Amino acid sequence: MQSGVNGALSFRLQARQLACERDDRMLFHGLDLEVGPGQIVRIEGPNGSGKTTLLKILSGQLGDYQGELYWDDAPMHAVRDAFLANLLYLGHAAGIKGALTALENLSWHQALAGEAGDHQARMAALAEIGLMGFEDVPCAQLSAGQQRRVALARLTLIPRLLWVLDEPFTAIDKDGVAALERRLLAHAARGGSVILTTHHDLAPLGDIRRVRLGEGGTLDAAR
Ligand SMILES: Nc1ncnc2c1ncn2[C@@H]1O[C@H](COP(=O)(O)OP(=O)(O)OP(=O)(O)O)[C@@H](O)[C@H]1O
């Protein structure tokens, strides 16, 4: 597996026969999934069907499930650090600290990711996401959509092959949705991959695959 988006890429996240139960209810079972360079996978399903739970399992945040995860054909537990070095996870909540400014939040996230980063790059990322002029405002004073935009600036600042995005379009306006769709496609075109959930009706996102979680643990996979 190569770790640079600009290099020749070959990586693979595989899930085999995943199953997860919550409160005596099977969210999903028998789930096989494979994601590699250039692919976008959308996890679909009604509220409570297990989409967030699945994304957390796939991003290594939960251990209480059945089945196996592999990164580049190696069991996840054996290559966890290498996997995490290639992962960018954006959760359902924006993950922004309200007391910090947009710039400070980005510095903080870069530090957490082990990325040095610089002021100029952060300013450019905020400009790209439409937040020029708001860089020194405490995020608690930004709107929900602006806070989400600060979170999304991490996609620019923290280079990772695999993006796992839980409802990334939440609170984003129409232009922002279109810009994020373009960004996802561009990431895939450069050889990255995306696993996402969204309740939005998206424009066709290239060669997107869909995995649908249903009530009672049913599972459909369709293109
Ligand atoms: N830590 C937990 N402990 C117990 N039950 C949980 C836990 N986390 C989630 N659940 C339950 O698992 C089910 C699936 O939750 P999850 O958040 O994965 O659904 P979702 O498909 O992402 O829903 P939504 O579309 O509303 O975001 C829900 O019924 C939820 O109550």
The ligand as an SDF file (V2000), in Angstrom:
LIG
                    3D

 31 33  0  0  0  0  0  0  0  0999 V2000
  -23.5180    2.9990   22.2510 N   0  0  0  0  0  0  0  0  0  0  0  0
  -24.7240    2.4830   21.9900 C   0  0  0  0  0  0  0  0  0  0  0  0
  -25.3490    1.7120   22.8950 N   0  0  0  0  0  0  0  0  0  0  0  0
  -26.5600    1.1780   22.6530 C   0  0  0  0  0  0  0  0  0  0  0  0
  -27.2220    1.3550   21.4980 N   0  0  0  0  0  0  0  0  0  0  0  0
  -26.6620    2.1120   20.5780 C   0  0  0  0  0  0  0  0  0  0  0  0
  -25.3800    2.7160   20.7500 C   0  0  0  0  0  0  0  0  0  0  0  0
  -25.0750    3.4080   19.6440 N   0  0  0  0  0  0  0  0  0  0  0  0
  -26.1130    3.2610   18.8050 C   0  0  0  0  0  0  0  0  0  0  0  0
  -27.0570    2.4750   19.3610 N   0  0  0  0  0  0  0  0  0  0  0  0
  -28.3120    2.0750   18.7470 C   0  0  0  0  0  0  0  0  0  0  0  0
  -28.0050    1.4640   17.5160 O   0  0  0  0  0  0  0  0  0  0  0  0
  -28.9810    1.8140   16.5580 C   0  0  0  0  0  0  0  0  0  0  0  0
  -28.2780    2.3440   15.3220 C   0  0  0  0  0  0  0  0  0  0  0  0
  -27.7130    3.6330   15.6040 O   0  0  0  0  0  0  0  0  0  0  0  0
  -26.9220    4.4170   14.4940 P   0  0  0  0  0  0  0  0  0  0  0  0
  -26.5780    5.7380   15.0770 O   0  0  0  0  0  0  0  0  0  0  0  0
  -25.8320    3.5680   13.9860 O   0  0  0  0  0  0  0  0  0  0  0  0
  -28.0320    4.5790   13.3530 O   0  0  0  0  0  0  0  0  0  0  0  0
  -28.0440    5.4470   12.0220 P   0  0  0  0  0  0  0  0  0  0  0  0
  -28.4770    4.5490   10.8990 O   0  0  0  0  0  0  0  0  0  0  0  0
  -26.7380    6.1300   11.8570 O   0  0  0  0  0  0  0  0  0  0  0  0
  -29.1960    6.4950   12.3220 O   0  0  0  0  0  0  0  0  0  0  0  0
  -29.4730    8.0000   11.8230 P   0  0  0  0  0  0  0  0  0  0  0  0
  -29.9090    7.9170   10.3750 O   0  0  0  0  0  0  0  0  0  0  0  0
  -30.5930    8.4250   12.7010 O   0  0  0  0  0  0  0  0  0  0  0  0
  -28.2220    8.7990   12.0290 O   0  0  0  0  0  0  0  0  0  0  0  0
  -29.9350    2.8000   17.2090 C   0  0  0  0  0  0  0  0  0  0  0  0
  -31.1160    2.1180   17.5460 O   0  0  0  0  0  0  0  0  0  0  0  0
  -29.1870    3.2550   18.4270 C   0  0  0  0  0  0  0  0  0  0  0  0
  -30.0740    3.5070   19.4930 O   0  0  0  0  0  0  0  0  0  0  0  0
  1  2  1  0
  2  3  1  0
  2  7  2  0
  3  4  2  0
  4  5  1  0
  5  6  2  0
  6  7  1  0
  6 10  1  0
  7  8  1  0
  8  9  2  0
  9 10  1  0
 10 11  1  0
 11 12  1  0
 11 30  1  0
 12 13  1  0
 13 14  1  0
 13 28  1  0
 14 15  1  0
 15 16  1  0
 16 17  2  0
 16 18  1  0
 16 19  1  0
 19 20  1  0
 20 21  2  0
 20 22  1  0
 20 23  1  0
 23 24  1  0
 24 25  2  0
 24 26  1  0
 24 27  1  0
 28 29  1  0
 28 30  1  0
 30 31  1  0
M  END
$$$$
